[in-house]
Amino acid sequence: MCAPSAFAGPVLLYDYGTLGGTSAYATAINASGQVVGYSTTASGATHAFLLSAGHMTDLGTLGGAASYAEAINDNGTVVGYSNTTGSTNNHAFTWSGGVRTDIDGTSGASYAYAINNAGQIAGGRSASIFATATGFLDTGGVFLNTGSFVGAGINASGEMVASVTQLSGYPHAESYLGGVTTDLGLLAGTSSIGSAINSSGQIVGQSDYDSFSDTHAYLFSGGVMTDLGTLGGKHSSATAINSYGQVVGDAYSTANQYLIGIPKPNFIDHAFIYTNGVMIDLNDYISSGLLIDLQQAVAINDSGLIAINGTIANGSHHFFVMDTNGNFPVTPAATPEPGSVMLMSSAVAALWAIRGRKARVTATTRG
């Protein structure tokens, strides 16, 4: 990932379909390139899935109609939430090695949103799906109540990020570590949202940047919130960040792009990667003839594999995995420790396993 000045090769995009229905959405990717999310089935139900070695596995439910996978750690443990038998309440669950476990066990509702490699789980609990949730940090089955802090992301140190409603009634992005919360502030306006945190404690999300509630993606690092800008439009939002500080998300664009021969409005989201101080539209790296619209990049791992949600030619929602193939390098100063480099090698090997199971959608070179 260290920085050739020219493009290293083609950008490869993979479409893995659905669980039999019309739509599928990714939510997270781990170091090995495993992806989780949720998809409609042939019966029209919505189920959590795990993509591993090119195969989508239906993770089922806790007895109810629907389930959603929200995160996966490098050990392959999946967390999310599911309807339970005979109830509209959701319960947080883990899935590991083919075993799905209800980690709540109460009569209320619970949601698991994030998990780190130590197995700590961040989420929220409430008396019912209609009640306000309180946050929890689950460490080895021991639930710590984190009050109004409902973690959306957690790193290896157990530091979490969330959006917490203030006395003003507006949310602010906050971090949480060891019982201490820190308000990350705003770019401007009244609201900010915290979405993800990496191993270095860098945080991304979105914040108002003017008095009209238009939002920009931000990177919070070293105590400073930096505006990452947009692709030319009035909105952007950062969804995920890897250990190198590469950020992905969605943004409006003013570029002249076409979908199915029709000009695409500039208020439609475009998936982006932000690296080395530049925001790049990922749609620029695929052939327009494919009639694929990459709308939101939701996760990126340290080898540059990106999970992206978008639409295909018939308008159905699919998720994609993009292999950036070294085309979006990071600076040498951001190089991880040797242990992380070993993880990157494992992720590349896993990608080749995926390629053996599913043909790529496209291979294009830009330069």
Buried (B, 14 or more C-beta within 10 A) or exposed (E): BEBEEEBBBBBBBBBBBBBBBBBBBBBBBBBBBBBBBBBBBEEEBBBBBBBBBBEBBBBBBBBBEBBBBBBBBBBBBBBBBBBBEEBEBBBBBBBBEEEBBBBBEEEBBBBBBBBBBBBBBBBBBBBEBEEEBBBBBBEEEEBEEBEBBBBBBBBBBBBBBBBBEEEEEBBBBBBBBEEEBBEBBBBBBBBBBBBBBBBBBBBBBBBBBEEEEBBBBBBBBEEEBBBBBBBBBBBBBBBBBBBBBBBBBBBBBEBEBEBEEEEBEBEBBBBBBBBBEEBBBBBBBBEBEBBBBBBBBBBBBBBBBBBBBBBBEEEBBBBBBBBBBBBBBBBEEBBBEEEBBEBBEBBBEBBEEBBEEBEBBBBBEEE
